[in-house]
Amino acid sequence: MAKLTRNVNYCNYRWEEYVLTEEELAKWKTGDEDLQQEIIDDADWDLVRDKPIDDYSEPEFVDDEDGE
């Protein structure tokens, strides 16, 4: 049996955003990294856009006439 094989890598880049409340903005501006990380962790991110990327390898011919 003869066949073609290839490897396909899929990657999806996403751009997301979150609009800060006035309270979150005030906390962010303090520069306290723990507060900033808390805001990031609790944020409900909105998808702005995405870009899927496909990376196909060159097909490889496999000839298995011996049945192996």
N, C-alpha and C positions, 0 to 999 in steps of 0.2 A: 504494500500500500504506500502510496506517495502522498505527502501532505505538505502544507505550508504552515509554519508556526511564526509567531511574533509576540513580543512583549509590549503592552500598552500601559503607560503611566498617565493617570488622570490627576490633575491638580485644579483646584478652584480657589481663586483669589477673591476675597470678599472685602468690601468697604462698608463699614458699619459706623453709625453715629448714635450718640445719646445726648439729649438736650438737658443740661443741668438746671435744677431748680435754683432759686435765689439762695436758699439755705446751703445747698451743695456747692454753689459757686463761692460763697463766703468761706466754707470749710476748705475748698480747694486752694483758695488764695492764701491761706495760712502757711502753705508750704509743708505741712505735716504729712509725711509720706504714708503713715498709717491711715490717716483720714482719707487721703487720696486713693489708696488701695481699697479701702472700704467702699468708696463711691464706685470705683471700677467694678468691684465684685458684685455690688448690688444693682448695677445699671441694667436696664432692659433695652438692649441694643437693637436698633433698627437697621435693616439691610438697605444700603443706599444703592449699591450696584455690585455685580459680580462678573468675573471673567473666567470661564472654564478654559483650561488649556489641555490639549491632548498631545502626547509625545509618543509616536509610533516608531518602533524599531524597524529595521529592514527585515522583510520576510526571509525566513530561512527554509530552503527546500530540504525535505527529509524523504529519502527514498529507502523504504524498508521492504525490498523485494523478497528477502529471506523470511519474512513473517515474524521477525524479532521485534 
